[in-house]
């Protein structure tokens, strides 16, 4: 059994996901916050603005931008600071 360290909280767990089962729920909440913000507003100029307006940490947003689900958002930022 291979153990990983959760990139969100640091606990050890065994799964294929980059986050532990407890943090998967938090990730879904953060994804929904980003989606809700983007549905009701224009795409912000950069990841820092998205973090500020959505309430999701910049570290989490940068991690989401590397996923297929949010990769198109990365291209729409005018001045992305990863």
C-alpha positions in Angstrom: 0.0 0.0 0.0 1.4 3.4 -1.0 0.8 6.3 1.2 0.6 9.9 -0.1 0.6 13.2 1.7 -2.4 15.3 1.1 -1.4 18.5 -0.7 -4.1 20.4 1.1 -3.8 19.4 4.7 -0.6 17.3 4.9 -2.2 14.1 6.3 -1.2 10.7 5.1 -3.7 8.6 3.1 -3.9 5.9 0.4 -5.7 6.9 -2.8 -5.0 8.0 -6.4 -6.3 11.5 -5.6 -3.9 14.3 -4.7 -6.0 15.1 -1.7 -7.3 13.0 1.2 -11.0 12.0 1.4 -11.6 14.7 4.0 -10.2 17.4 1.7 -12.1 16.1 -1.4 -15.2 17.7 0.0 -13.4 21.0 0.6 -12.1 20.8 -3.0 -15.7 20.4 -4.3 -16.8 23.4 -2.3 -14.0 25.5 -3.6 -14.7 24.4 -7.2 -18.4 25.3 -6.8 -17.4 28.7 -5.4 -15.2 29.3 -8.5 -17.9 28.1 -10.8 -20.6 30.3 -9.1 -18.3 33.3 -9.3 -17.6 32.8 -13.0 -21.3 32.2 -13.8 -22.2 35.6 -12.3 -19.1 37.7 -13.3 -16.6 38.2 -16.0 -13.4 36.2 -15.9 -10.9 38.3 -13.8 -7.6 39.4 -15.1 -5.5 37.0 -13.1 -5.5 34.2 -10.5 -5.1 36.6 -7.6 -8.3 38.4 -8.5 -10.2 35.2 -8.9 -8.9 34.1 -5.4 -9.9 37.4 -3.9 -13.4 37.5 -5.4 -14.2 33.8 -5.0 -12.7 33.3 -1.6 -10.7 30.3 -2.7 -7.0 30.3 -1.8 -4.5 31.2 -4.6 -2.7 27.9 -3.9 -5.9 25.9 -4.5 -6.7 27.9 -7.7 -3.3 27.3 -9.1 -3.7 23.6 -8.4 -7.1 23.6 -10.1 -5.7 25.4 -13.1 -3.5 22.4 -13.8 -6.6 20.1 -14.1 -8.5 19.5 -17.3 -11.6 21.0 -15.8 -10.1 24.4 -15.3 -7.3 24.5 -17.9 -9.3 26.6 -20.3 -9.6 29.3 -17.6 -5.8 29.5 -17.5 -5.7 30.7 -21.1 -8.3 33.4 -20.5 -6.2 35.2 -17.8 -4.4 38.3 -19.2 -1.7 38.3 -16.5 -1.5 35.0 -14.8 0.9 34.6 -11.9 1.5 31.0 -11.0 
